[in-house]
Amino acid sequence: MVNPMLERLWRIAPALSAITILLLLWESYVALSGIAPTTLPAPSRIWAQGVLNWPSLAQNTWPTVQATVLGFMLSLCVAFVLSVVIDFSPALRRALLPVLVISQTLPLIAIAPLVILWFGFGLAPKILLVAFVTFFPMLVAWLKGYEATEPDLEWLLGTMGAGRAAIFRQARLPSALPYFFAGLRISTTYAVVAAIFAEYAGAARGLGIYILSAKNNFRPDLVLAAVGVSAVLTLCLFGLAILAERIAMPWARFREPRR
């Protein structure tokens, strides 16, 4: 029997190898080309400067984490509540869904300054912007999942005297879970970026402000160090989404094809 830990390491080995090769090529190009660090710093310099400036980097990471987590929690609640309302009312579906689709076409670069203007430079506008960016993929996933419910299952529950709420709880909601977690994974990749963009528009602290300050001081090494931190935060959120899926749907692991 194969050790589960070794199996997991084997599955991520190609990705780790690709990242390692990319970093080595980057390091070699910088060393051999003689390009200035103010233009393209080597990965080793980015790491060294990130460690050296870690206190400041960590101080600016926490506000971004707060905005990301709270905004994402809000988007989870909004997406679920809206999906239930839309699923229960076809009239509301026809009224709300086009408006929600149009809302996602609005450029964030125009909305962010307005939200900052309306709600100030505190945490609230960052939370709202993160929620605005991340709720829609989950909403669409919920609705698609409800539609994928087996009609025979709903008919069977109906013949047993189940009402609309009971059918939703026992059939439509469980059927939508795989779709929801797919949308959740997509949303996690947007959350940190949305928080950083909101900080760009106006904030006292945060990775967005840190990146902006480093850019203005011609420190691409610190910019890329902050980008690396944001990537780690995104990967952590993605990992939590996978963990939540495995807890909520333990049977799904046995359906995954072995590669």
KOLTINU-473474 format. One line per field, with one value per atom (N, C-alpha, C): atom name; x, y, z. Coordinates in nm, 3 decimals. Layout:
<recs>
site: c(CA|...) .
px: c(X|...) .
py: c(Y|...) .
pz: c(Z|...) .
</recs>
This chain:
<recs>
site: c(N|CA|C|N|CA|C|N|CA|C|N|CA|C|N|CA|C|N|CA|C|N|CA|C|N|CA|C|N|CA|C|N|CA|C|N|CA|C|N|CA|C|N|CA|C|N|CA|C|N|CA|C|N|CA|C|N|CA|C|N|CA|C|N|CA|C|N|CA|C|N|CA|C|N|CA|C|N|CA|C|N|CA|C|N|CA|C|N|CA|C|N|CA|C|N|CA|C|N|CA|C|N|CA|C|N|CA|C|N|CA|C|N|CA|C|N|CA|C|N|CA|C|N|CA|C|N|CA|C|N|CA|C|N|CA|C|N|CA|C|N|CA|C|N|CA|C|N|CA|C|N|CA|C|N|CA|C|N|CA|C|N|CA|C|N|CA|C|N|CA|C|N|CA|C|N|CA|C|N|CA|C|N|CA|C|N|CA|C|N|CA|C|N|CA|C|N|CA|C|N|CA|C|N|CA|C|N|CA|C|N|CA|C|N|CA|C|N|CA|C|N|CA|C|N|CA|C|N|CA|C|N|CA|C|N|CA|C|N|CA|C|N|CA|C|N|CA|C|N|CA|C|N|CA|C|N|CA|C|N|CA|C|N|CA|C|N|CA|C|N|CA|C|N|CA|C|N|CA|C|N|CA|C|N|CA|C|N|CA|C|N|CA|C|N|CA|C|N|CA|C|N|CA|C|N|CA|C|N|CA|C|N|CA|C|N|CA|C|N|CA|C|N|CA|C|N|CA|C|N|CA|C|N|CA|C|N|CA|C|N|CA|C|N|CA|C|N|CA|C|N|CA|C|N|CA|C|N|CA|C|N|CA|C|N|CA|C|N|CA|C|N|CA|C|N|CA|C|N|CA|C|N|CA|C|N|CA|C|N|CA|C|N|CA|C|N|CA|C|N|CA|C|N|CA|C|N|CA|C|N|CA|C|N|CA|C|N|CA|C|N|CA|C|N|CA|C|N|CA|C|N|CA|C|N|CA|C|N|CA|C|N|CA|C|N|CA|C|N|CA|C|N|CA|C|N|CA|C|N|CA|C|N|CA|C|N|CA|C|N|CA|C|N|CA|C|N|CA|C|N|CA|C|N|CA|C|N|CA|C|N|CA|C|N|CA|C|N|CA|C|N|CA|C|N|CA|C|N|CA|C|N|CA|C|N|CA|C|N|CA|C|N|CA|C|N|CA|C|N|CA|C|N|CA|C|N|CA|C|N|CA|C|N|CA|C|N|CA|C|N|CA|C|N|CA|C|N|CA|C|N|CA|C|N|CA|C|N|CA|C|N|CA|C|N|CA|C|N|CA|C|N|CA|C|N|CA|C|N|CA|C|N|CA|C|N|CA|C|N|CA|C|N|CA|C|N|CA|C|N|CA|C|N|CA|C|N|CA|C|N|CA|C|N|CA|C|N|CA|C|N|CA|C|N|CA|C|N|CA|C|N|CA|C|N|CA|C|N|CA|C|N|CA|C|N|CA|C|N|CA|C|N|CA|C|N|CA|C|N|CA|C|N|CA|C|N|CA|C|N|CA|C|N|CA|C|N|CA|C|N|CA|C|N|CA|C|N|CA|C|N|CA|C|N|CA|C|N|CA|C|N|CA|C|N|CA|C|N|CA|C|N|CA|C|N|CA|C|N|CA|C|N|CA|C|N|CA|C|N|CA|C|N|CA|C|N|CA|C|N|CA|C|N|CA|C|N|CA|C|N|CA|C|N|CA|C|N|CA|C|N|CA|C|N|CA|C|N|CA|C|N|CA|C|N|CA|C|N|CA|C|N|CA|C|N|CA|C|N|CA|C|N|CA|C|N|CA|C|N|CA|C|N|CA|C|N|CA|C|N|CA|C|N|CA|C|N|CA|C|N|CA|C|N|CA|C|N|CA|C|N|CA|C|N|CA|C|N|CA|C|N|CA|C|N|CA|C|N|CA|C|N|CA|C|N|CA|C|N|CA|C|N|CA|C|N|CA|C|N|CA|C|N|CA|C|N|CA|C|N|CA|C|N|CA|C|N|CA|C|N|CA|C|N|CA|C) .
px: c(0.085|0.000|0.087|0.053|0.133|0.107|0.213|0.201|0.126|0.018|-0.060|0.024|0.118|0.202|0.291|0.348|0.432|0.348|0.226|0.137|0.106|0.081|0.054|0.177|0.294|0.417|0.441|0.410|0.428|0.334|0.214|0.116|0.155|0.221|0.259|0.402|0.474|0.613|0.627|0.540|0.555|0.545|0.450|0.434|0.557|0.606|0.726|0.846|0.857|0.969|0.963|0.844|0.827|0.863|0.818|0.849|0.999|1.062|1.207|1.286|1.247|1.316|1.299|1.179|1.153|1.239|1.249|1.329|1.477|1.524|1.665|1.696|1.605|1.625|1.627|1.537|1.530|1.660|1.707|1.831|1.949|1.954|2.065|2.064|1.946|1.936|1.984|1.943|1.985|2.136|2.192|2.335|2.418|2.372|2.450|2.429|2.311|2.282|2.333|2.355|2.401|2.294|2.170|2.060|2.054|2.019|2.019|1.910|1.939|1.838|1.715|1.731|1.617|1.524|1.572|1.489|1.430|1.515|1.469|1.558|1.512|1.592|1.587|1.693|1.699|1.611|1.562|1.482|1.555|1.688|1.764|1.762|1.766|1.760|1.620|1.519|1.382|1.362|1.412|1.400|1.476|1.600|1.683|1.620|1.572|1.510|1.376|1.304|1.179|1.203|1.307|1.342|1.389|1.472|1.526|1.416|1.317|1.207|1.080|1.095|0.978|0.891|0.950|0.862|0.763|0.813|0.725|0.627|0.676|0.591|0.480|0.514|0.414|0.311|0.359|0.267|0.163|0.203|0.110|0.031|0.073|0.000|-0.128|-0.123|-0.239|-0.365|-0.361|-0.483|-0.539|-0.451|-0.497|-0.565|-0.509|-0.570|-0.708|-0.718|-0.848|-0.953|-0.917|-1.012|-1.049|-0.952|-0.977|-1.072|-1.042|-1.121|-1.262|-1.274|-1.408|-1.490|-1.425|-1.496|-1.540|-1.455|-1.490|-1.604|-1.602|-1.713|-1.844|-1.838|-1.958|-2.007|-1.916|-1.956|-2.017|-1.967|-2.026|-2.172|-2.198|-2.335|-2.425|-2.377|-2.457|-2.488|-2.388|-2.408|-2.512|-2.503|-2.598|-2.740|-2.754|-2.888|-2.951|-2.875|-2.929|-2.965|-2.883|-2.913|-3.043|-3.068|-3.192|-3.312|-3.300|-3.409|-3.441|-3.337|-3.357|-3.414|-3.369|-3.418|-3.565|-3.607|-3.745|-3.843|-3.791|-3.882|-3.838|-3.904|-3.870|-3.882|-3.978|-3.994|-3.872|-3.826|-3.706|-3.583|-3.580|-3.469|-3.460|-3.577|-3.579|-3.546|-3.578|-3.554|-3.410|-3.357|-3.228|-3.108|-3.122|-3.005|-2.944|-3.025|-2.963|-2.890|-2.947|-2.883|-2.750|-2.746|-2.623|-2.517|-2.561|-2.466|-2.408|-2.494|-2.447|-2.350|-2.375|-2.287|-2.144|-2.130|-1.997|-1.924|-1.993|-1.928|-1.871|-1.906|-1.857|-1.708|-1.627|-1.483|-1.450|-1.374|-1.337|-1.256|-1.179|-1.095|-1.180|-1.305|-1.396|-1.477|-1.511|-1.596|-1.517|-1.393|-1.314|-1.300|-1.263|-1.253|-1.386|-1.497|-1.627|-1.663|-1.633|-1.659|-1.574|-1.450|-1.363|-1.420|-1.471|-1.529|-1.653|-1.735|-1.860|-1.839|-1.743|-1.728|-1.599|-1.513|-1.392|-1.274|-1.168|-1.043|-1.027|-1.132|-1.124|-1.134|-1.173|-1.179|-1.305|-1.413|-1.543|-1.539|-1.482|-1.482|-1.403|-1.295|-1.217|-1.299|-1.372|-1.457|-1.564|-1.627|-1.732|-1.678|-1.560|-1.504|-1.464|-1.407|-1.374|-1.501|-1.606|-1.733|-1.792|-1.783|-1.837|-1.768|-1.637|-1.561|-1.581|-1.598|-1.593|-1.729|-1.838|-1.965|-2.025|-2.000|-2.070|-2.037|-1.909|-1.883|-1.953|-1.961|-2.030|-2.180|-2.236|-2.379|-2.416|-2.339|-2.365|-2.349|-2.250|-2.228|-2.345|-2.395|-2.513|-2.631|-2.660|-2.776|-2.762|-2.642|-2.620|-2.637|-2.592|-2.607|-2.751|-2.831|-2.974|-3.040|-3.002|-3.062|-3.021|-2.909|-2.859|-2.925|-3.016|-3.083|-3.165|-3.159|-3.233|-3.384|-3.457|-3.603|-3.674|-3.623|-3.686|-3.676|-3.563|-3.547|-3.645|-3.662|-3.758|-3.901|-3.931|-4.065|-4.090|-3.987|-4.001|-4.028|-3.952|-3.972|-4.110|-4.154|-4.287|-4.397|-4.382|-4.484|-4.487|-4.376|-4.371|-4.418|-4.471|-4.527|-4.431|-4.312|-4.216|-4.258|-4.246|-4.277|-4.159|-4.177|-4.070|-3.942|-3.957|-3.840|-3.768|-3.846|-3.785|-3.714|-3.773|-3.709|-3.579|-3.584|-3.462|-3.353|-3.390|-3.292|-3.237|-3.322|-3.281|-3.233|-3.265|-3.228|-3.147|-3.204|-3.140|-3.010|-3.011|-2.890|-2.775|-2.795|-2.684|-2.635|-2.727|-2.687|-2.600|-2.619|-2.546|-2.407|-2.378|-2.250|-2.128|-2.119|-2.000|-1.982|-2.092|-2.085|-2.040|-2.093|-2.055|-1.906|-1.851|-1.709|-1.621|-1.669|-1.596|-1.594|-1.710|-1.716|-1.635|-1.632|-1.555|-1.407|-1.357|-1.215|-1.181|-1.272|-1.249|-1.246|-1.340|-1.349|-1.228|-1.169|-1.052|-0.936|-0.927|-0.817|-0.837|-0.960|-0.988|-0.978|-0.993|-1.014|-0.896|-0.776|-0.658|-0.630|-0.644|-0.621|-0.719|-0.845|-0.946|-0.911|-0.864|-0.826|-0.709|-0.610|-0.494|-0.534|-0.622|-0.668|-0.745|-0.825|-0.899|-0.803|-0.693|-0.593|-0.522|-0.505|-0.449|-0.535|-0.667|-0.758|-0.755|-0.722|-0.714|-0.708|-0.597|-0.581|-0.461|-0.459|-0.345|-0.236|-0.278|-0.184|-0.240|-0.150|-0.191|-0.089|-0.100|-0.005|-0.016|-0.138|-0.154|-0.075|-0.082|-0.006|0.144|0.181|0.323|0.378|0.303|0.347|0.357|0.259|0.259|0.379|0.408|0.522|0.654|0.667|0.789|0.809|0.699|0.708|0.755|0.701|0.739|0.884|0.939|1.079|1.172|1.120|1.199|1.262|1.177|1.222|1.141|1.171|1.096|1.116|1.229|1.249|1.144|1.112|1.010|0.869|0.851|0.722|0.697|0.797|0.782|0.777|0.843|0.831|0.687|0.626|0.485|0.393|0.425|0.347|0.358|0.478|0.496|0.411|0.403|0.319|0.172|0.128|-0.012|-0.039|0.060|0.042|0.029|0.107|0.098|-0.039|-0.088|-0.221|-0.329|-0.317|-0.415|-0.410|-0.289|-0.276|-0.333|-0.317|-0.375|-0.528|-0.586|-0.731|-0.778|-0.704|-0.739|-0.733|-0.630|-0.617|-0.730|-0.771|-0.884|-1.013|-1.028|-1.147|-1.150|-1.034|-1.026|-1.055|-1.000|-1.024|-1.172|-1.235|-1.379|-1.460|-1.420|-1.490|-1.479|-1.361|-1.342|-1.417|-1.431|-1.507|-1.657|-1.704|-1.847|-1.888|-1.797|-1.828|-1.722|-1.716|-1.611|-1.619|-1.740|-1.756|-1.693|-1.669|-1.616|-1.475|-1.399|-1.261|-1.256|-1.359|-1.359|-1.401|-1.453|-1.494|-1.385|-1.280|-1.174|-1.093|-1.070|-0.991|-0.844|-0.782|-0.640|-0.557|-0.457|-0.371|-0.226) .
py: c(-0.121|0.000|0.124|0.221|0.343|0.436|0.491|0.587|0.711|0.753|0.870|0.996|1.016|1.136|1.134|1.018|1.007|1.027|0.978|0.995|1.143|1.217|1.361|1.434|1.399|1.463|1.433|1.311|1.272|1.352|1.381|1.454|1.600|1.660|1.801|1.818|1.705|1.714|1.787|1.764|1.837|1.988|2.034|2.179|2.236|2.166|2.213|2.216|2.116|2.112|2.229|2.257|2.368|2.501|2.523|2.647|2.658|2.548|2.549|2.583|2.521|2.548|2.693|2.746|2.886|2.980|2.954|3.039|3.029|2.910|2.893|2.967|2.958|3.031|3.182|3.228|3.371|3.415|3.339|3.372|3.374|3.276|3.267|3.384|3.421|3.532|3.662|3.687|3.810|3.811|3.697|3.690|3.706|3.646|3.647|3.774|3.833|3.950|4.080|4.080|4.202|4.308|4.272|4.367|4.428|4.554|4.625|4.571|4.562|4.516|4.606|4.732|4.822|4.797|4.715|4.676|4.538|4.441|4.303|4.240|4.236|4.173|4.021|3.958|3.812|3.757|3.633|3.573|3.571|3.551|3.549|3.687|3.793|3.928|3.957|3.913|3.933|3.864|3.742|3.667|3.738|3.780|3.846|3.976|4.058|4.184|4.163|4.057|4.025|3.988|3.908|3.870|3.991|4.074|4.192|4.292|4.304|4.399|4.331|4.212|4.136|4.208|4.277|4.345|4.441|4.522|4.616|4.542|4.437|4.359|4.289|4.233|4.166|4.264|4.382|4.484|4.525|4.524|4.562|4.443|4.323|4.204|4.184|4.214|4.187|4.261|4.391|4.457|4.393|4.347|4.280|4.148|4.074|3.948|3.973|4.077|4.111|4.142|4.229|4.267|4.147|4.062|3.944|3.846|3.812|3.712|3.763|3.886|3.939|3.961|4.013|4.033|3.901|3.800|3.670|3.605|3.620|3.567|3.635|3.767|3.840|3.792|3.770|3.724|3.585|3.498|3.365|3.375|3.461|3.478|3.539|3.645|3.713|3.619|3.544|3.453|3.346|3.291|3.185|3.240|3.351|3.409|3.447|3.512|3.550|3.428|3.324|3.203|3.139|3.137|3.079|3.163|3.294|3.384|3.367|3.366|3.353|3.216|3.112|2.976|2.959|3.024|3.008|3.095|3.200|3.292|3.315|3.254|3.278|3.425|3.496|3.638|3.718|3.689|3.757|3.717|3.594|3.550|3.634|3.655|3.736|3.882|3.929|4.069|4.094|4.002|4.026|3.980|3.865|3.808|3.901|3.966|4.059|4.175|4.224|4.334|4.288|4.167|4.114|4.092|4.046|4.026|4.161|4.262|4.395|4.451|4.422|4.473|4.422|4.303|4.246|4.304|4.382|4.446|4.583|4.633|4.764|4.755|4.847|4.841|4.871|4.783|4.800|4.926|4.965|5.084|5.211|5.206|5.320|5.309|5.185|5.167|5.188|5.139|5.144|5.285|5.387|5.521|5.573|5.536|5.580|5.516|5.388|5.318|5.378|5.410|5.475|5.611|5.685|5.817|5.807|5.705|5.690|5.636|5.543|5.474|5.505|5.591|5.630|5.537|5.558|5.485|5.368|5.330|5.221|5.085|4.987|4.849|4.821|4.892|4.863|4.866|4.968|4.968|4.854|4.812|4.698|4.570|4.553|4.435|4.433|4.547|4.555|4.526|4.576|4.553|4.407|4.345|4.203|4.121|4.153|4.082|4.102|4.223|4.255|4.173|4.158|4.087|3.936|3.883|3.737|3.668|3.741|3.673|3.611|3.672|3.631|3.489|3.447|3.307|3.206|3.236|3.144|3.145|3.261|3.271|3.190|3.206|3.132|2.982|2.945|2.803|2.743|2.818|2.770|2.748|2.847|2.838|2.723|2.705|2.594|2.461|2.456|2.334|2.300|2.403|2.377|2.319|2.373|2.326|2.183|2.138|2.003|1.895|1.933|1.834|1.738|1.611|1.509|1.532|1.551|1.570|1.452|1.331|1.213|1.217|1.267|1.277|1.377|1.491|1.591|1.534|1.462|1.403|1.301|1.220|1.118|1.183|1.288|1.357|1.421|1.474|1.535|1.434|1.312|1.209|1.162|1.184|1.145|1.256|1.365|1.473|1.585|1.586|1.692|1.822|1.933|2.064|2.122|2.244|2.309|2.327|2.367|2.388|2.256|2.150|2.020|1.965|1.982|1.937|2.014|2.143|2.224|2.173|2.150|2.110|1.970|1.879|1.739|1.700|1.779|1.742|1.851|1.970|2.074|2.124|2.144|2.193|2.093|1.964|1.868|1.854|1.863|1.852|1.970|2.084|2.205|2.214|2.131|2.144|2.131|2.031|2.024|2.149|2.204|2.326|2.444|2.451|2.561|2.560|2.444|2.439|2.470|2.439|2.482|2.634|2.698|2.844|2.904|2.835|2.882|2.888|2.786|2.785|2.902|2.930|3.042|3.173|3.190|3.315|3.339|3.230|3.249|3.314|3.289|3.348|3.498|3.546|3.688|3.769|3.701|3.772|3.862|3.806|3.883|3.996|3.966|4.070|4.185|4.154|4.258|4.343|4.279|4.354|4.448|4.399|4.482|4.598|4.571|4.678|4.783|4.739|4.834|4.921|4.863|4.941|5.039|5.003|5.096|5.222|5.203|5.316|5.409|5.355|5.439|5.358|5.368|5.296|5.354|5.330|5.374|5.268|5.140|5.028|4.914|4.823|4.707|4.676|4.559|4.520|4.610|4.659|4.750|4.878|4.935|5.057|5.028|4.911|4.871|4.861|4.796|4.782|4.919|5.004|5.137|5.218|5.210|5.282|5.228|5.096|5.037|5.073|5.076|5.115|5.259|5.347|5.489|5.512|5.419|5.429|5.344|5.297|5.219|5.096|5.021|4.900|4.780|4.734|4.619|4.493|4.483|4.366|4.359|4.476|4.479|4.462|4.515|4.495|4.345|4.276|4.133|4.051|4.099|4.030|4.037|4.155|4.169|4.086|4.078|3.994|3.847|3.807|3.670|3.642|3.739|3.722|3.708|3.791|3.782|3.648|3.594|3.461|3.353|3.364|3.266|3.275|3.397|3.414|3.351|3.371|3.312|3.160|3.104|2.959|2.905|2.979|2.937|2.935|3.039|3.042|2.926|2.901|2.791|2.657|2.640|2.518|2.502|2.612|2.606|2.569|2.618|2.582|2.432|2.376|2.232|2.153|2.202|2.135|2.139|2.255|2.266|2.172|2.157|2.066|1.921|1.884|1.746|1.719|1.821|1.803|1.795|1.883|1.886|1.771|1.723|1.617|1.507|1.432|1.329|1.221|1.199|1.096|1.133|1.264|1.309|1.257|1.232|1.184|1.049|0.967|0.833|0.832|0.947|0.957|1.017|1.074|1.137|1.031|1.049|0.951|0.957|0.841|0.834|0.860|0.947|0.977|0.943) .
pz: c(0.000|0.000|0.000|-0.086|-0.099|0.017|0.072|0.181|0.131|0.202|0.155|0.142|0.236|0.230|0.105|0.076|-0.045|-0.171|-0.167|-0.282|-0.306|-0.196|-0.211|-0.264|-0.212|-0.259|-0.407|-0.448|-0.588|-0.679|-0.629|-0.709|-0.728|-0.628|-0.640|-0.693|-0.713|-0.759|-0.892|-0.993|-1.120|-1.104|-1.019|-0.998|-0.928|-0.826|-0.754|-0.847|-0.933|-1.028|-1.125|-1.176|-1.271|-1.206|-1.082|-1.011|-0.986|-0.946|-0.920|-1.046|-1.157|-1.284|-1.325|-1.309|-1.344|-1.261|-1.129|-1.041|-1.076|-1.110|-1.147|-1.278|-1.375|-1.500|-1.476|-1.391|-1.356|-1.290|-1.192|-1.121|-1.217|-1.306|-1.402|-1.499|-1.547|-1.642|-1.578|-1.455|-1.386|-1.365|-1.326|-1.299|-1.427|-1.537|-1.661|-1.744|-1.735|-1.818|-1.757|-1.627|-1.560|-1.550|-1.562|-1.553|-1.413|-1.405|-1.276|-1.184|-1.053|-0.957|-0.952|-0.990|-0.991|-1.109|-1.204|-1.318|-1.297|-1.269|-1.245|-1.139|-1.014|-0.908|-0.918|-0.874|-0.873|-0.760|-0.774|-0.666|-0.532|-0.536|-0.411|-0.343|-0.423|-0.366|-0.311|-0.383|-0.336|-0.201|-0.189|-0.063|0.049|0.018|0.120|0.168|0.076|0.113|0.183|0.144|0.212|0.357|0.381|0.520|0.598|0.534|0.601|0.638|0.552|0.574|0.625|0.681|0.723|0.828|0.928|1.025|0.959|0.865|0.796|0.705|0.640|0.550|0.629|0.743|0.827|0.881|0.918|0.970|0.866|0.740|0.633|0.580|0.615|0.570|0.650|0.781|0.867|0.823|0.790|0.741|0.615|0.527|0.406|0.439|0.534|0.578|0.637|0.720|0.781|0.674|0.580|0.475|0.390|0.360|0.276|0.345|0.470|0.542|0.568|0.619|0.651|0.524|0.419|0.293|0.231|0.243|0.187|0.265|0.397|0.478|0.442|0.420|0.379|0.243|0.152|0.018|0.023|0.111|0.127|0.168|0.268|0.317|0.211|0.144|0.042|-0.074|-0.120|-0.233|-0.198|-0.078|-0.041|-0.027|0.043|0.065|-0.069|-0.156|-0.287|-0.370|-0.361|-0.439|-0.394|-0.262|-0.210|-0.255|-0.241|-0.281|-0.429|-0.512|-0.657|-0.693|-0.623|-0.652|-0.614|-0.507|-0.461|-0.539|-0.603|-0.671|-0.815|-0.913|-1.054|-1.093|-1.033|-1.066|-1.020|-0.899|-0.849|-0.930|-0.976|-1.060|-1.187|-1.251|-1.374|-1.345|-1.224|-1.190|-1.144|-1.061|-0.996|-1.079|-1.146|-1.213|-1.319|-1.404|-1.499|-1.431|-1.320|-1.247|-1.189|-1.135|-1.077|-1.184|-1.301|-1.412|-1.455|-1.466|-1.505|-1.401|-1.273|-1.167|-1.184|-1.243|-1.260|-1.380|-1.463|-1.576|-1.538|-1.419|-1.376|-1.344|-1.395|-1.370|-1.223|-1.162|-1.021|-1.000|-1.101|-1.089|-1.074|-1.121|-1.105|-0.977|-0.938|-0.819|-0.691|-0.686|-0.563|-0.505|-0.584|-0.526|-0.472|-0.538|-0.490|-0.356|-0.343|-0.216|-0.104|-0.135|-0.035|0.003|-0.097|-0.073|0.016|-0.007|0.068|0.209|0.225|0.352|0.426|0.368|0.438|0.412|0.490|0.469|0.566|0.635|0.730|0.665|0.746|0.699|0.616|0.645|0.582|0.429|0.365|0.217|0.156|0.225|0.173|0.180|0.291|0.307|0.197|0.172|0.071|-0.069|-0.100|-0.233|-0.253|-0.149|-0.158|-0.179|-0.103|-0.117|-0.257|-0.308|-0.440|-0.550|-0.537|-0.640|-0.632|-0.511|-0.493|-0.484|-0.465|-0.442|-0.569|-0.685|-0.806|-0.852|-0.856|-0.895|-0.805|-0.676|-0.585|-0.608|-0.637|-0.665|-0.788|-0.894|-1.018|-0.994|-0.915|-0.885|-0.808|-0.708|-0.633|-0.728|-0.811|-0.901|-0.999|-1.052|-1.145|-1.073|-0.948|-0.870|-0.840|-0.809|-0.785|-0.910|-1.027|-1.152|-1.186|-1.129|-1.160|-1.076|-0.987|-0.903|-0.990|-0.957|-1.033|-1.018|-1.127|-1.116|-1.050|-1.073|-1.013|-0.861|-0.811|-0.666|-0.607|-0.674|-0.627|-0.633|-0.741|-0.753|-0.642|-0.612|-0.508|-0.372|-0.341|-0.213|-0.208|-0.324|-0.328|-0.303|-0.359|-0.337|-0.192|-0.120|0.021|0.113|0.053|0.133|0.168|0.108|0.138|0.072|0.146|0.091|0.016|-0.034|-0.113|-0.030|0.096|0.181|0.208|0.233|0.261|0.138|0.021|-0.103|-0.126|-0.097|-0.113|-0.019|0.106|0.207|0.181|0.137|0.124|-0.015|-0.115|-0.253|-0.323|-0.332|-0.412|-0.349|-0.218|-0.152|-0.159|-0.125|-0.140|-0.284|-0.380|-0.520|-0.564|-0.499|-0.539|-0.476|-0.375|-0.305|-0.395|-0.485|-0.571|-0.657|-0.706|-0.787|-0.702|-0.579|-0.490|-0.461|-0.432|-0.397|-0.519|-0.638|-0.758|-0.768|-0.743|-0.742|-0.629|-0.515|-0.400|-0.433|-0.501|-0.538|-0.632|-0.725|-0.815|-0.737|-0.645|-0.569|-0.480|-0.429|-0.342|-0.416|-0.547|-0.624|-0.647|-0.629|-0.648|-0.518|-0.403|-0.277|-0.239|-0.237|-0.193|-0.292|-0.421|-0.524|-0.505|-0.475|-0.454|-0.333|-0.225|-0.105|-0.134|-0.207|-0.241|-0.331|-0.426|-0.514|-0.436|-0.340|-0.256|-0.177|-0.130|-0.057|-0.148|-0.273|-0.370|-0.379|-0.374|-0.389|-0.269|-0.152|-0.034|0.093|0.164|0.291|0.364|0.495|0.575|0.577|0.581|0.582|0.497|0.460|0.382|0.274|0.216|0.111|-0.011|-0.039|-0.151|-0.132|-0.012|0.019|0.019|0.072|0.075|-0.068|-0.156|-0.295|-0.363|-0.338|-0.398|-0.350|-0.219|-0.164|-0.220|-0.229|-0.282|-0.429|-0.505|-0.646|-0.661|-0.578|-0.585|-0.543|-0.465|-0.422|-0.509|-0.623|-0.718|-0.651|-0.577|-0.509|-0.561|-0.682|-0.735|-0.652|-0.579|-0.494|-0.383|-0.323|-0.219|-0.278|-0.399|-0.466|-0.487|-0.538|-0.565|-0.437|-0.331|-0.202|-0.151|-0.166|-0.125|-0.215|-0.343|-0.435|-0.393|-0.350|-0.301|-0.179|-0.087|0.031|-0.009|-0.104|-0.149|-0.215|-0.287|-0.349|-0.242|-0.135|-0.026|0.041|0.062|0.122|0.033|-0.098|-0.190|-0.186|-0.181|-0.174|-0.043|0.065|0.194|0.186|0.125|0.107|0.019|-0.086|-0.176|-0.103|-0.021|0.057|0.158|0.220|0.314|0.242|0.117|0.039|0.010|-0.023|-0.048|0.080|0.193|0.321|0.358|0.338|0.367|0.279|0.154|0.064|0.112|0.158|0.203|0.333|0.417|0.540|0.510|0.420|0.387|0.296|0.214|0.117|0.124|0.234|0.246|0.140|0.086|-0.016|-0.150|-0.169|-0.299|-0.324|-0.218|-0.235|-0.301|-0.277|-0.333|-0.480|-0.526|-0.667|-0.754|-0.689|-0.766|-0.840|-0.970|-1.044|-1.003|-0.993|-0.961|-1.085|-1.069|-1.184|-1.147) .
</recs>
